[in-house]
Amino acid sequence: MLLLVGLGNPGKQYEHNRHNIGFMAVDEIIYRHNFSEAKSKFQGMISEGRLGNEKVLILKPMTFMNLSGKSVSEAARFYKIPSENIFVFYDELDLAEGKIKFKTGGGNAGHNGLRSMDQYIDKNYNRIRIGIGHPGDKARVTGHVLGNFSKTDQSWLEPLIDAIGRSADKLTSGDGVDFLNEIGLILKPNKKD
């Protein structure tokens, strides 16, 4: 069983924030792969479904970003899901807008959601870093992260979220390479001469 986690902040006022791109990604997976309607459990909203032959749970912690580790650890403990079967989607300030990277383990790079998770579970979980770009000035970081995506952002945001949803079944291989390759093919399909 896999646990996919989208990081974000609950509430309508945060819905379109850059910090909520993790929620947006898992919402698309829920929609595209016909997961169950979300239920309130483990201090979050949880949906069940399948990706290929793999049973998958999707969790959106409702604890706010800084406390998301509590929700994730409760779900992982209850279902006995090891950290290597946990995939976390979150915003990455130090990646260009629209870029996506996958890695297993590592530090939290100052991300409050990951910092919280690191307090509660083994750090060997999978991280799907979705670039939101840096505003260029450290003093503007908080406003940028907690600000809404602009209309011009939609040109990269919508295709990327769609590609994540369409490629999610590739996560069942566990290493992320198939997942990233599939996203790349969707976003930049080969054109025949």
C-alpha positions as a Markdown table, in Angstrom:
| # | Residue | x | y | z |
|---|---|---|---|---|
| 1 | Met | 0.0 | 0.0 | 0.0 |
| 2 | Leu | 1.2 | 3.5 | -0.9 |
| 3 | Leu | 0.4 | 6.7 | 0.9 |
| 4 | Leu | 0.4 | 9.9 | -1.3 |
| 5 | Val | 0.4 | 13.1 | 0.7 |
| 6 | Gly | -0.3 | 16.6 | -0.6 |
| 7 | Leu | 1.0 | 19.4 | 1.6 |
| 8 | Gly | -1.0 | 22.6 | 1.9 |
| 9 | Asn | -3.0 | 24.7 | 4.3 |
| 10 | Pro | -6.8 | 24.1 | 4.8 |
| 11 | Gly | -9.4 | 26.7 | 4.1 |
| 12 | Lys | -10.8 | 28.6 | 1.1 |
| 13 | Gln | -8.5 | 31.6 | 1.7 |
| 14 | Tyr | -5.4 | 29.4 | 1.0 |
| 15 | Glu | -6.9 | 27.3 | -1.9 |
| 16 | His | -4.9 | 29.0 | -4.7 |
| 17 | Asn | -1.7 | 29.8 | -2.8 |
| 18 | Arg | 1.6 | 28.6 | -4.2 |
| 19 | His | 2.1 | 26.8 | -0.8 |
| 20 | Asn | -0.9 | 24.6 | -1.7 |
| 21 | Ile | 0.4 | 23.1 | -4.9 |
| 22 | Gly | 0.7 | 19.8 | -3.1 |
| 23 | Phe | -3.0 | 19.8 | -2.4 |
| 24 | Met | -3.6 | 20.7 | -6.1 |
| 25 | Ala | -1.5 | 17.7 | -7.3 |
| 26 | Val | -3.2 | 15.1 | -5.1 |
| 27 | Asp | -6.7 | 16.5 | -5.9 |
| 28 | Glu | -5.9 | 15.9 | -9.6 |
| 29 | Ile | -4.9 | 12.3 | -8.9 |
| 30 | Ile | -8.1 | 11.7 | -6.9 |
| 31 | Tyr | -10.2 | 13.1 | -9.7 |
| 32 | Arg | -8.3 | 11.4 | -12.6 |
| 33 | His | -8.1 | 8.0 | -11.0 |
| 34 | Asn | -11.6 | 7.9 | -9.5 |
| 35 | Phe | -10.6 | 7.7 | -5.8 |
| 36 | Ser | -13.2 | 7.6 | -3.1 |
| 37 | Glu | -14.8 | 10.7 | -1.8 |
| 38 | Ala | -12.5 | 12.2 | 0.9 |
| 39 | Lys | -13.3 | 11.4 | 4.6 |
| 40 | Ser | -12.1 | 13.1 | 7.7 |
| 41 | Lys | -9.6 | 10.9 | 9.4 |
| 42 | Phe | -6.1 | 11.3 | 10.9 |
| 43 | Gln | -6.5 | 15.1 | 11.3 |
| 44 | Gly | -6.8 | 15.2 | 7.5 |
| 45 | Met | -8.9 | 14.3 | 4.5 |
| 46 | Ile | -8.2 | 10.8 | 3.2 |
| 47 | Ser | -9.3 | 9.1 | -0.1 |
| 48 | Glu | -8.8 | 5.5 | -1.2 |
| 49 | Gly | -8.2 | 4.1 | -4.6 |
| 50 | Arg | -5.9 | 2.2 | -6.9 |
| 51 | Leu | -3.1 | 3.1 | -9.2 |
| 52 | Gly | -2.6 | 0.1 | -11.4 |
| 53 | Asn | -2.8 | -2.9 | -9.1 |
| 54 | Glu | -1.6 | -1.0 | -6.1 |
| 55 | Lys | -3.9 | 0.1 | -3.3 |
| 56 | Val | -3.3 | 3.8 | -2.6 |
| 57 | Leu | -4.4 | 6.2 | 0.1 |
| 58 | Ile | -4.2 | 9.9 | -0.5 |
| 59 | Leu | -4.0 | 12.2 | 2.5 |
| 60 | Lys | -4.4 | 16.0 | 2.7 |
| 61 | Pro | -3.4 | 17.0 | 6.3 |
| 62 | Met | -5.8 | 19.6 | 7.7 |
| 63 | Thr | -3.4 | 20.6 | 10.5 |
| 64 | Phe | -1.9 | 23.5 | 8.6 |
| 65 | Met | 1.5 | 23.1 | 7.0 |
| 66 | Asn | 3.6 | 23.5 | 10.1 |
| 67 | Leu | 1.9 | 20.5 | 11.8 |
| 68 | Ser | 1.3 | 18.2 | 8.9 |
| 69 | Gly | 3.7 | 15.5 | 10.3 |
| 70 | Lys | 1.2 | 14.6 | 13.0 |
| 71 | Ser | -1.5 | 13.7 | 10.4 |
| 72 | Val | 0.9 | 11.8 | 8.2 |
| 73 | Ser | 2.4 | 9.8 | 11.1 |
| 74 | Glu | -1.1 | 8.8 | 12.3 |
| 75 | Ala | -2.1 | 7.5 | 8.9 |
| 76 | Ala | 1.2 | 5.7 | 8.3 |
| 77 | Arg | 1.1 | 4.1 | 11.8 |
| 78 | Phe | -2.5 | 3.0 | 11.5 |
| 79 | Tyr | -2.0 | 1.3 | 8.1 |
| 80 | Lys | 1.6 | 0.2 | 8.9 |
| 81 | Ile | 3.0 | 2.0 | 5.8 |
| 82 | Pro | 6.8 | 2.2 | 5.8 |
| 83 | Ser | 8.4 | 5.6 | 5.0 |
| 84 | Glu | 9.6 | 4.3 | 1.6 |
| 85 | Asn | 6.0 | 3.9 | 0.6 |
| 86 | Ile | 5.1 | 7.5 | 1.4 |
| 87 | Phe | 5.2 | 10.1 | -1.4 |
| 88 | Val | 4.9 | 13.7 | -0.5 |
| 89 | Phe | 3.9 | 16.4 | -3.0 |
| 90 | Tyr | 5.0 | 20.0 | -2.0 |
| 91 | Asp | 6.0 | 23.4 | -3.2 |
| 92 | Glu | 9.7 | 24.0 | -3.8 |
| 93 | Leu | 10.9 | 27.6 | -3.7 |
| 94 | Asp | 14.3 | 26.8 | -5.1 |
| 95 | Leu | 13.0 | 25.2 | -8.3 |
| 96 | Ala | 12.0 | 27.2 | -11.3 |
| 97 | Glu | 8.2 | 27.5 | -11.9 |
| 98 | Gly | 6.8 | 24.4 | -13.4 |
| 99 | Lys | 9.9 | 22.2 | -12.8 |
| 100 | Ile | 9.4 | 18.9 | -10.9 |
| 101 | Lys | 12.0 | 16.7 | -9.1 |
| 102 | Phe | 11.8 | 13.5 | -7.2 |
| 103 | Lys | 14.1 | 12.3 | -4.5 |
| 104 | Thr | 14.1 | 9.9 | -1.6 |
| 105 | Gly | 15.2 | 11.1 | 1.8 |
| 106 | Gly | 17.3 | 14.2 | 2.5 |
| 107 | Gly | 16.9 | 17.4 | 4.4 |
| 108 | Asn | 13.9 | 19.7 | 4.6 |
| 109 | Ala | 15.6 | 22.8 | 3.1 |
| 110 | Gly | 13.6 | 25.0 | 5.5 |
| 111 | His | 10.2 | 23.7 | 4.3 |
| 112 | Asn | 7.9 | 23.8 | 7.3 |
| 113 | Gly | 5.8 | 20.9 | 6.1 |
| 114 | Leu | 8.8 | 18.6 | 5.7 |
| 115 | Arg | 10.3 | 19.9 | 9.0 |
| 116 | Ser | 7.1 | 18.7 | 10.7 |
| 117 | Met | 7.2 | 15.4 | 9.0 |
| 118 | Asp | 10.8 | 14.8 | 9.9 |
| 119 | Gln | 9.8 | 15.1 | 13.6 |
| 120 | Tyr | 7.3 | 12.3 | 13.3 |
| 121 | Ile | 8.5 | 9.8 | 10.7 |
| 122 | Asp | 11.6 | 8.3 | 9.3 |
| 123 | Lys | 13.2 | 10.7 | 6.8 |
| 124 | Asn | 13.4 | 8.0 | 4.1 |
| 125 | Tyr | 10.1 | 9.1 | 2.4 |
| 126 | Asn | 9.8 | 10.1 | -1.2 |
| 127 | Arg | 9.6 | 13.8 | -2.0 |
| 128 | Ile | 8.0 | 15.2 | -5.1 |
| 129 | Arg | 9.2 | 18.8 | -5.3 |
| 130 | Ile | 7.1 | 21.1 | -7.5 |
| 131 | Gly | 8.8 | 24.3 | -8.4 |
| 132 | Ile | 7.1 | 27.6 | -7.7 |
| 133 | Gly | 10.1 | 29.8 | -8.3 |
| 134 | His | 11.8 | 32.3 | -6.0 |
| 135 | Pro | 10.7 | 35.9 | -5.9 |
| 136 | Gly | 14.4 | 37.0 | -6.0 |
| 137 | Asp | 14.5 | 38.7 | -2.6 |
| 138 | Lys | 14.5 | 36.9 | 0.7 |
| 139 | Ala | 12.2 | 39.5 | 2.3 |
| 140 | Arg | 9.5 | 38.7 | -0.3 |
| 141 | Val | 9.5 | 34.9 | 0.2 |
| 142 | Thr | 6.6 | 34.6 | 2.7 |
| 143 | Gly | 4.4 | 36.8 | 0.5 |
| 144 | His | 5.3 | 34.8 | -2.6 |
| 145 | Val | 4.7 | 31.4 | -1.0 |
| 146 | Leu | 1.5 | 32.4 | 0.6 |
| 147 | Gly | 0.3 | 34.4 | -2.4 |
| 148 | Asn | -2.0 | 33.1 | -5.0 |
| 149 | Phe | -0.9 | 31.8 | -8.4 |
| 150 | Ser | -1.3 | 34.6 | -11.0 |
| 151 | Lys | -3.2 | 34.3 | -14.3 |
| 152 | Thr | 0.1 | 34.0 | -16.1 |
| 153 | Asp | 1.1 | 31.1 | -13.9 |
| 154 | Gln | -1.8 | 29.1 | -15.3 |
| 155 | Ser | 0.1 | 28.5 | -18.6 |
| 156 | Trp | 2.5 | 26.2 | -16.8 |
| 157 | Leu | 0.5 | 25.2 | -13.7 |
| 158 | Glu | -2.5 | 23.7 | -15.4 |
| 159 | Pro | -0.5 | 21.5 | -17.8 |
| 160 | Leu | 1.8 | 20.4 | -15.0 |
| 161 | Ile | -1.0 | 19.4 | -12.6 |
| 162 | Asp | -2.7 | 17.6 | -15.4 |
| 163 | Ala | 0.5 | 15.7 | -16.2 |
| 164 | Ile | 1.0 | 14.7 | -12.5 |
| 165 | Gly | -2.5 | 13.3 | -12.5 |
| 166 | Arg | -2.1 | 11.4 | -15.7 |
| 167 | Ser | 1.3 | 10.0 | -14.6 |
| 168 | Ala | 0.5 | 9.0 | -11.0 |
| 169 | Asp | 0.2 | 5.3 | -11.8 |
| 170 | Lys | 4.0 | 5.4 | -12.6 |
| 171 | Leu | 4.7 | 6.0 | -8.9 |
| 172 | Thr | 4.0 | 2.4 | -8.2 |
| 173 | Ser | 7.5 | 1.5 | -9.5 |
| 174 | Gly | 8.8 | 3.3 | -6.4 |
| 175 | Asp | 11.8 | 5.1 | -7.8 |
| 176 | Gly | 10.2 | 8.1 | -9.4 |
| 177 | Val | 12.1 | 7.8 | -12.8 |
| 178 | Asp | 9.1 | 6.4 | -14.7 |
| 179 | Phe | 6.9 | 9.1 | -13.1 |
| 180 | Leu | 9.1 | 12.0 | -14.1 |
| 181 | Asn | 9.7 | 10.5 | -17.6 |
| 182 | Glu | 6.0 | 10.2 | -18.2 |
| 183 | Ile | 5.4 | 13.8 | -17.1 |
| 184 | Gly | 8.2 | 14.9 | -19.4 |
| 185 | Leu | 6.6 | 13.0 | -22.3 |
| 186 | Ile | 3.2 | 14.6 | -21.6 |
| 187 | Leu | 4.5 | 18.1 | -21.3 |
| 188 | Lys | 6.9 | 17.9 | -24.3 |
| 189 | Pro | 5.7 | 15.1 | -26.6 |
| 190 | Asn | 8.1 | 14.0 | -29.3 |
| 191 | Lys | 7.3 | 15.6 | -32.6 |
| 192 | Lys | 8.0 | 13.7 | -35.8 |
| 193 | Asp | 9.7 | 15.7 | -38.6 |
